[in-house]
Amino acid sequence: MPNGHIIVADDDAAIRTVLNQALSRAGYEVRTTSNCSTLWRWVAQGEGDLVITDVVMPDENVFDLLPRIKRVRPELPIIVMSAQNTFMTAIRASERGAYEYLPKPFDLKELTAIVGRALSRPRGAPAPGAGPENEDIPLVGRSPAMQEIYRALARLMPTDLTVMITGESGTGKELVARALHDYGRRRTGPFVPVNMAAIPRDLIESELFGHEKGAFTGALSRSAGRFEQAEGGTLFLDEIGDMPMEAQTRLLRVLQQGEYTTVGGRVPIKTNVRIIAATNKDLRVSIQQGIFREDLFFRLNVVPLRLPALRERAEDVPDLVRHFFVLVEREGLTRKTLDADAMERLKRYRWPGNVRELENLVRRLAALYPQETITGPVIEAELDTLPLAQPATAGNGAARKNGASDSETLSGAVERHLADYFSGYRDTLPPPGLYHRILREIEGPLIGAALAATRGNQIRAAELLGVNRNTLRKKVRDLDLQVFRTSR
């Protein structure tokens, strides 16, 4: 007996053949079609336990067909495939009740695993509601790293789960938080962002929870806090690692009990707010340093979402450039184009400021340069003026091979070192334990430099490094470092 009956719909004969063979080997009975009309007829007749379908078909867009399928077969799991690997594709697949979205090209093992989960899942789960239809895409990129983000967001849209977004500055953490709100179940409520780093520490509790008249000097009237402003919607706590301990304790109570009190108030206030937090810090290190509550971390870190740095998805740079030029054109500036050399230089740059830095560069190009087409030398000149600039030309890259340039960052030096290291293992992999060997190589000079800068004072060196004094002592012992105290 087959494990289940699967309908595959794709206008590409090669994909139909590959899926037919792979799923048949896995024990499923497979039926294929190249158009939506046949797919609809089979589904309406009650055929198939699961559907795998492309989006763009010769006779109809599958997104237009999915609502009809869901009306007649609400529990039929549908896996949507698409070569149009954008954020909106993933969202629309979720909004129209698809079980899963897979960008092309996809991994057959992953697809087979998804099919198995779909056919064994409990029946009767409600499909997510429809969301906004605008094409003003908040997130841009087709790289594998961004596809994982899109898929995760699509799964999170119909939930109220607390999300912790991590990533370097400029990677778009607030954009992701806004997307979770704008396309989620709380889209009709307010989205209230709060940057912990931008508020004086002694005012954060009042800012978040509000205060009563006379609660402190200058509190001349009652003031609503951000929790009250975000009621029924989403509260985005950016740079959560900068929240002082007193405010952390109050926030923990909200997450545990769903209520809070204003500063100076005594009556608990019930709250209905979704929390999304973000940080560019490693909160586990902050926990070790005693400046962030571990119990709060676990309450916030229900669904961790790490945003990739732009250097980790360099293939997205062209799409991002085109997107930002569209935005600046709406603002009244002239849209530019980049020649192949200019685009290649942008893709090779390491972007320490991430997507925000790229957006600023595009705005500068649109505002300052009269020519319609931006060339490679213009890009090189612009990148050379940036802080922590990475040489963009092949010549500069070749020069660094024999020694680090003045502008090379630590990550660039490590990357160069690792490239040289791996080049010695062309036909095999290095021996196990690489992570700890490399970490030891970096920790030794770093701790040695801190001890040298503090004249061997381990208390000050621990403060400089941001680690516990006992941790530093252990590292000095494990790394067998010599500590010499010198007078000033």
MARLUMFI-857284 format. One line per 10 residues: their letters; for each residue x, y, z of C-alpha. Coordinates in pm, 1 decimal, padded with zeros to 6 digits. Layout:
<atoms>
a) X:Y:Z; ...
</atoms>
This chain:
<atoms>
mpnghiivad) 00000.0:00000.0:00000.0; 00132.1:00348.7:-00082.4; 00208.0:00594.9:00201.0; -00020.5:00850.6:00038.6; -00139.2:00995.0:-00290.8; 00041.7:01308.6:-00404.2; -00050.8:01545.6:-00687.6; 00241.6:01733.8:-00844.5; 00160.9:02039.8:-01058.7; 00440.5:02213.6:-01248.9
ddaairtvln) 00472.0:02328.5:-01610.1; 00836.7:02216.0:-01615.3; 00845.6:01852.9:-01734.7; 01190.5:01796.3:-01582.0; 01069.2:01896.5:-01233.6; 00761.6:01675.6:-01267.3; 00984.3:01380.7:-01361.4; 01231.6:01437.7:-01077.3; 00957.2:01472.8:-00816.0; 00770.2:01171.4:-00951.5
qalsragyev) 01081.2:00953.7:-00921.4; 01186.9:01081.3:-00577.8; 00840.5:01054.5:-00420.8; 00770.4:00716.5:-00580.5; 01096.2:00581.9:-00431.7; 00977.9:00713.6:-00093.5; 00665.5:00497.9:-00123.1; 00407.8:00751.9:-00241.7; 00167.2:00722.8:-00532.2; 00223.1:01024.4:-00756.5
rttsncstlw) 00011.3:01189.1:-01025.7; 00142.4:01487.5:-01221.5; -00005.3:01768.7:-01429.8; 00124.2:02077.1:-01607.8; -00171.7:02311.2:-01553.5; -00408.9:02449.7:-01290.6; -00731.6:02336.0:-01455.3; -00638.8:01968.1:-01422.4; -00510.5:02024.5:-01069.0; -00843.0:02185.1:-00972.0
rwvaqgegdl) -01045.6:01905.8:-01132.3; -00853.9:01632.2:-00948.6; -00873.6:01813.2:-00614.7; -01245.4:01887.8:-00656.2; -01304.1:01518.3:-00726.9; -01140.0:01431.5:-00395.6; -00813.3:01297.2:-00535.4; -00479.4:01337.7:-00358.1; -00375.5:01344.8:00005.8; -00125.8:01626.5:-00060.9
vitdvvmpde) -00050.0:01875.5:-00339.6; 00291.4:02003.8:-00449.7; 00254.7:02292.1:-00694.6; 00446.4:02568.7:-00866.1; 00307.9:02923.2:-00844.7; 00319.3:03043.5:-01204.7; 00130.8:02802.3:-01431.9; 00032.9:02844.6:-01799.9; -00339.4:02892.7:-01734.8; -00357.8:03046.2:-01385.9
nvfdllprik) -00157.1:03169.9:-01090.7; -00179.9:02911.8:-00813.0; -00231.5:03185.3:-00554.5; -00566.4:03254.8:-00722.2; -00654.2:02885.9:-00711.8; -00557.7:02814.2:-00348.8; -00862.4:02986.2:-00189.3; -01096.6:02770.9:-00401.3; -00908.6:02456.3:-00303.3; -00923.6:02553.4:00064.4
rvrpelpiiv) -01299.9:02605.4:00043.8; -01366.2:02253.9:-00088.4; -01072.3:02072.4:00079.2; -00973.2:02282.1:00384.8; -00751.9:02010.6:00534.9; -00561.2:01926.9:00215.3; -00191.4:02013.6:00273.5; -00042.2:02215.6:-00011.8; 00330.9:02269.7:-00062.6; 00405.4:02570.2:-00283.2
msaqntfmta) 00724.8:02591.0:-00489.8; 00845.0:02904.4:-00665.7; 01142.4:03048.0:-00850.4; 01010.2:03393.9:-00755.8; 01193.0:03378.6:-00425.2; 01074.4:03697.4:-00258.7; 00937.3:03781.2:00082.9; 00589.3:03836.4:-00062.5; 00589.2:03491.4:-00225.4; 00644.2:03327.7:00112.0
irasergaye) 00383.5:03549.7:00279.1; 00118.9:03491.7:00012.8; 00174.0:03118.8:00030.0; 00111.5:03134.9:00405.1; -00184.9:03372.2:00375.1; -00356.7:03143.4:00128.5; -00324.1:02843.9:00354.0; -00020.8:02664.8:00209.3; 00137.3:02413.4:00445.3; 00489.4:02508.8:00337.3
ylpkpfdlke) 00672.0:02728.0:00087.8; 00990.2:02607.8:-00084.7; 01207.7:02831.8:-00302.7; 01353.2:02680.2:-00618.8; 01596.5:02516.4:-00646.1; 01508.9:02297.8:-00347.7; 01662.7:01997.0:-00177.3; 01478.2:01670.1:-00252.1; 01553.6:01527.8:00092.8; 01406.2:01838.2:00256.1
ltaivgrals) 01097.0:01818.2:00035.0; 01046.1:01449.6:00116.0; 01078.0:01525.8:00487.7; 00820.5:01805.0:00459.6; 00582.0:01572.0:00276.0; 00616.3:01317.1:00556.6; 00542.4:01579.0:00824.2; 00245.8:01717.7:00631.1; 00081.8:01378.5:00586.7; 00129.0:01287.5:00953.3
rprgapapga) 00015.6:01619.2:01104.1; -00312.1:01655.1:01298.1; -00602.4:01760.1:01079.8; -00825.9:02058.8:01127.7; -00576.8:02342.0:01185.6; -00730.9:02669.2:01063.4; -00570.6:02845.4:00770.5; -00425.4:03191.6:00837.3; -00632.3:03490.8:00735.0; -00566.5:03714.0:00437.9
gpenediplv) -00322.4:03998.5:00479.7; -00231.8:04317.7:00298.4; -00187.4:04294.7:-00076.9; 00057.0:04578.9:-00139.1; 00373.5:04519.3:-00337.3; 00592.7:04753.5:-00132.0; 00814.6:04466.1:-00021.5; 00970.0:04533.6:00322.0; 01247.2:04273.9:00285.9; 01461.6:04222.2:-00021.8
grspamqeiy) 01688.8:03935.6:-00126.6; 01678.7:03594.2:-00291.0; 01982.2:03436.8:-00122.1; 01944.9:03107.1:00068.0; 01999.9:03295.0:00394.2; 01707.2:03527.9:00324.4; 01486.7:03242.0:00204.5; 01521.3:03086.9:00550.3; 01415.0:03418.4:00704.5; 01111.1:03441.4:00474.6
ralarlmptd) 01001.6:03088.7:00555.5; 01040.9:03148.6:00928.1; 00840.4:03471.5:00906.9; 00564.9:03300.9:00709.3; 00532.0:03039.9:00986.1; 00527.5:03308.7:01256.4; 00268.2:03538.2:01094.7; -00042.6:03359.4:01230.0; 00104.5:03331.3:01583.1; 00157.5:03560.3:01881.0
ltvmitgesg) 00484.4:03397.0:01984.3; 00751.9:03618.9:02137.5; 01042.7:03661.6:01896.4; 01405.4:03755.0:01964.2; 01576.0:03905.0:01657.4; 01954.6:03912.1:01664.5; 02200.4:04051.0:01413.6; 02460.5:04317.7:01355.2; 02364.2:04684.2:01340.0; 02210.3:04773.4:01005.7
tgkelvaral) 02083.8:04424.4:00914.5; 01717.0:04529.4:00928.0; 01591.8:04407.2:01266.1; 01315.6:04668.7:01287.3; 01207.9:04590.8:00928.7; 01162.5:04226.3:01026.5; 00970.0:04323.7:01338.4; 00741.4:04549.3:01131.1; 00687.2:04270.3:00879.0; 00585.0:04033.2:01159.0
hdygrrrtgp) 00332.1:04292.0:01271.4; 00206.9:04420.3:00934.9; 00144.7:04071.9:00794.9; 00043.5:03904.4:01121.5; -00276.1:03862.3:01319.0; -00225.4:04195.3:01502.6; -00192.9:04404.4:01186.6; -00496.3:04619.2:01278.1; -00337.4:04718.3:01609.7; -00054.7:04965.5:01670.7
fvpvnmaaip) 00314.4:04891.1:01615.6; 00517.0:05070.6:01883.9; 00898.2:05063.9:01857.6; 01116.9:05151.3:02155.8; 01495.3:05182.0:02138.3; 01637.9:05103.8:02481.3; 01973.6:05261.9:02393.2; 01809.6:05596.1:02306.9; 01632.2:05646.2:02641.8; 01806.4:05764.1:02961.6
rdlieselfg) 01830.3:05461.3:03190.6; 01645.3:05629.2:03475.6; 01347.0:05700.3:03247.7; 01307.7:05359.4:03082.5; 01056.3:05223.6:03337.2; 00839.3:05532.7:03302.6; 00871.6:05519.7:02922.9; 00760.9:05157.1:02906.9; 00500.4:05133.5:03181.2; 00386.3:05492.4:03223.7
hekgaftgal) 00372.6:05690.4:03549.1; 00121.7:05845.9:03782.7; 00105.0:06212.4:03874.6; 00362.6:06287.5:04143.6; 00547.8:05957.0:04096.1; 00875.6:06149.6:04073.3; 01002.5:06503.9:04041.5; 00861.6:06652.7:03722.7; 00571.4:06404.5:03692.3; 00304.6:06675.6:03677.4
srsagrfeqa) 00037.4:06452.0:03527.1; -00033.9:06089.3:03449.8; 00149.0:05963.4:03140.6; 00072.0:05653.5:02934.8; 00361.9:05417.7:02870.5; 00451.4:05226.8:02556.9; 00271.1:04913.4:02678.1; -00052.4:05109.5:02699.1; 00011.1:05267.3:02357.4; 00072.6:04922.1:02203.4
eggtlfldei) -00240.9:04759.7:02349.8; -00382.2:04508.7:02102.3; -00075.1:04537.0:01880.7; 00299.8:04482.9:01889.6; 00566.9:04632.4:02114.6; 00913.8:04620.8:01957.0; 01191.6:04643.4:02217.0; 01505.1:04728.3:02021.6; 01851.7:04700.5:02179.5; 01701.1:04500.4:02463.8
gdmpmeaqtr) 02051.2:04436.0:02599.4; 02066.9:04799.0:02715.2; 01764.5:04764.1:02945.2; 01858.4:04824.6:03311.3; 01799.3:04546.1:03564.9; 01506.2:04718.2:03737.5; 01316.3:04746.8:03411.4; 01407.3:04387.0:03326.1; 01234.1:04272.3:03643.7; 00918.4:04462.5:03552.1
llrvlqqgey) 00924.8:04325.2:03196.2; 00965.0:03970.6:03327.0; 00646.0:04012.8:03531.2; 00459.0:04124.6:03218.8; 00575.1:03816.4:03029.0; 00493.3:03584.2:03319.9; 00161.0:03729.4:03438.9; 00036.4:03947.9:03153.7; 00008.8:04257.4:03372.7; 00212.5:04553.9:03495.4
ttvggrvpik) 00187.7:04856.5:03721.9; 00273.6:05212.3:03630.8; 00557.6:05391.9:03808.9; 00396.6:05519.1:04126.6; 00085.3:05309.4:04067.1; -00053.9:05023.3:04274.1; -00329.6:04874.4:04061.0; -00214.9:04598.6:03820.7; -00305.6:04664.4:03457.4; -00379.6:04372.9:03226.9
tnvriiaatn) -00205.9:04392.3:02890.6; -00260.5:04230.9:02551.4; 00058.0:04301.4:02359.5; 00288.6:04090.6:02145.0; 00655.4:04137.9:02236.1; 00930.7:04135.9:01974.8; 01280.7:04205.1:02104.2; 01604.0:04271.7:01917.5; 01970.9:04308.4:01999.2; 02309.4:04327.5:01832.9
kdlrvsiqqg) 02474.0:04192.6:02149.4; 02537.3:03838.4:02267.1; 02298.3:03828.1:02561.6; 02453.4:03507.4:02691.5; 02770.8:03706.3:02756.4; 02562.4:03976.4:02927.0; 02409.6:03705.5:03147.3; 02757.1:03585.5:03246.7; 02850.9:03945.5:03330.0; 02544.5:03975.4:03553.1
ifredlffrl) 02386.7:04260.9:03355.3; 02099.8:04067.1:03195.6; 01854.7:03832.4:03365.0; 01875.3:03473.0:03247.6; 01506.6:03407.7:03318.3; 01410.0:03710.9:03108.4; 01631.7:03589.7:02825.4; 01450.8:03258.0:02808.4; 01112.5:03433.8:02818.4; 01212.2:03656.4:02525.9
nvvplrlpal) 01401.0:03394.3:02327.5; 01093.8:03178.9:02252.6; 01162.5:03201.6:01877.7; 01518.3:03315.2:01798.7; 01563.8:03473.8:01457.0; 01917.3:03561.1:01343.3; 01950.6:03806.8:01055.6; 02251.2:03747.6:00830.1; 02506.4:04023.0:00776.0; 02512.4:04163.1:00422.2
reraedvpdl) 02857.7:04012.0:00362.2; 02695.8:03670.1:00420.4; 02450.7:03730.1:00134.7; 02648.5:03930.9:-00117.9; 02433.8:03789.9:-00401.1; 02148.6:04007.2:-00271.3; 02338.0:04333.3:-00331.7; 02204.7:04387.9:-00690.0; 01842.1:04342.2:-00578.7; 01896.2:04574.3:-00283.3
vrhffvlver) 02058.9:04841.3:-00501.3; 01767.4:04835.4:-00746.3; 01520.0:04848.3:-00456.8; 01688.5:05151.0:-00298.2; 01706.0:05334.9:-00631.0; 01328.4:05288.8:-00663.9; 01285.0:05439.9:-00317.5; 01505.4:05742.1:-00388.1; 01323.0:05800.7:-00716.2; 00997.3:05828.3:-00520.4
egltrktlda) 01168.2:06096.5:-00311.6; 01241.1:06303.8:-00621.9; 01597.7:06197.7:-00696.2; 01711.0:06048.7:-01026.3; 01732.3:05671.0:-01049.6; 02076.1:05546.9:-01157.0; 02208.0:05224.5:-01303.9; 02536.6:05055.2:-01220.9; 02762.0:04896.1:-01477.9; 02891.3:04542.2:-01423.1
damerlkryr) 03223.0:04656.9:-01275.4; 03051.8:04886.7:-01025.4; 02813.2:04612.9:-00913.5; 03096.1:04364.0:-00874.6; 03287.4:04605.0:-00652.3; 02981.0:04645.6:-00431.5; 02942.1:04268.5:-00403.3; 03307.1:04230.2:-00295.9; 03288.0:04497.8:-00027.6; 03240.1:04363.6:00327.1
wpgnvrelen) 02973.3:04616.0:00440.8; 03053.1:04668.5:00811.2; 02739.9:04884.7:00828.1; 02531.9:04619.5:00649.4; 02213.9:04704.5:00455.3; 02184.2:05048.3:00614.6; 02530.1:05137.8:00483.8; 02436.9:05021.3:00133.1; 02116.4:05227.0:00140.0; 02308.9:05538.2:00242.6
lvrrlaalyp) 02555.9:05481.9:-00042.0; 02274.3:05449.3:-00297.1; 02118.1:05774.2:-00175.3; 02455.2:05947.8:-00204.7; 02504.2:05817.7:-00559.6; 02159.2:05941.1:-00660.0; 02209.7:06283.3:-00502.1; 02569.0:06368.4:-00594.3; 02644.1:06214.9:-00934.1; 02490.7:06359.9:-01253.6
qetitgpvie) 02570.2:06063.7:-01480.7; 02297.6:05807.1:-01540.4; 02532.4:05508.1:-01520.6; 02762.3:05469.0:-01219.6; 03098.0:05308.2:-01302.2; 03347.5:05102.9:-01104.3; 03593.2:05388.9:-01032.2; 03310.3:05595.6:-00879.1; 03222.7:05308.7:-00646.8; 03587.0:05256.7:-00556.3
aeldtlplaq) 03625.3:05625.3:-00470.9; 03310.4:05618.5:-00255.5; 03409.3:05303.9:-00069.2; 03757.8:05438.2:-00001.1; 03603.8:05728.5:00192.5; 03406.2:05503.3:00427.4; 03522.1:05407.4:00779.1; 03666.4:05055.2:00798.4; 03660.8:05046.1:00417.5; 03762.1:04721.1:00255.9
patagngaar) 03957.7:04748.9:-00072.4; 03718.0:04676.1:-00355.1; 03955.4:04598.5:-00638.7; 04119.3:04272.9:-00726.6; 04455.5:04446.2:-00711.0; 04405.4:04548.0:-00350.4; 04286.2:04199.5:-00266.2; 04603.4:04057.2:-00417.4; 04812.8:04301.4:-00220.6; 04653.3:04183.6:00104.3
kngasdsetl) 04754.0:03827.4:00030.5; 05107.4:03903.9:00141.8; 05008.0:04117.4:00437.3; 04707.3:04289.0:00592.1; 04630.8:04636.8:00464.1; 04586.6:04931.1:00699.9; 04209.9:04926.8:00644.1; 04159.3:04553.5:00695.1; 03925.8:04460.1:00981.4; 03990.6:04179.4:01226.8
sgaverhlad) 03727.6:03962.6:01056.9; 03903.3:04018.4:00723.6; 04238.2:03914.9:00869.7; 04083.6:03601.6:01022.1; 03915.3:03519.7:00692.3; 04246.5:03557.4:00509.1; 04421.4:03340.2:00768.3; 04159.3:03066.6:00737.2; 04177.1:03074.7:00357.1; 04553.7:03018.3:00377.2
yfsgyrdtlp) 04501.5:02745.4:00637.1; 04247.8:02552.0:00427.7; 04460.4:02586.8:00114.2; 04701.5:02340.8:00272.4; 04429.1:02071.1:00274.7; 04325.6:02057.4:-00089.2; 04228.9:01689.1:-00098.8; 04106.1:01644.5:00258.4; 03972.4:01833.3:00558.6; 04184.4:01958.6:00850.7
ppglyhrilr) 04187.4:01741.3:01164.5; 03888.2:01778.4:01405.2; 03887.0:02052.7:01667.9; 03936.6:02348.7:01432.1; 03700.7:02577.1:01625.1; 03891.0:02547.8:01951.2; 04231.6:02577.3:01779.8; 04134.5:02899.0:01604.7; 03964.5:03035.0:01917.2; 04281.0:02969.2:02117.5
eiegpligaa) 04490.4:03152.1:01855.6; 04267.3:03459.8:01883.4; 04209.1:03455.1:02260.6; 04578.2:03442.3:02346.1; 04683.8:03764.7:02168.8; 04360.1:03940.6:02273.0; 04401.7:03867.7:02643.7; 04775.0:03936.5:02620.4; 04707.3:04277.0:02464.2; 04453.2:04361.7:02737.1
laatrgnqir) 04697.3:04263.8:03011.4; 04974.5:04464.2:02847.1; 04748.4:04769.5:02818.1; 04659.8:04747.6:03189.5; 05019.4:04675.8:03300.7; 04920.8:04327.4:03417.6; 04627.5:04443.8:03630.3; 04383.4:04155.0:03588.9; 04088.8:04341.3:03742.7; 04120.9:04624.8:03490.5
aaellgvnrn) 04194.2:04380.4:03208.0; 03874.2:04188.6:03288.6; 03679.1:04516.9:03278.6; 03843.2:04609.9:02948.2; 03753.7:04273.4:02794.4; 03405.2:04268.7:02944.8; 03452.4:03931.9:03117.0; 03434.2:03812.4:03475.9; 03762.4:03831.8:03667.6; 03751.2:03459.8:03746.7
tlrkkvrdld) 03692.3:03385.3:03377.7; 04001.6:03587.3:03288.4; 04212.1:03406.6:03549.3; 04100.9:03071.5:03409.4; 04183.6:03181.0:03055.3; 04528.9:03302.2:03160.5; 04591.5:02966.8:03324.9; 04449.7:02755.2:03039.7; 04636.0:02950.6:02773.9; 04954.8:02947.1:02981.9
lqvfrtsr) 04999.1:03323.5:02949.6; 05278.7:03503.2:03130.6; 05158.2:03801.7:03332.7; 05413.3:04067.8:03414.6; 05330.3:04370.3:03626.3; 05514.8:04685.7:03532.6; 05514.5:05021.8:03700.9; 05383.8:05323.5:03512.0
</atoms>
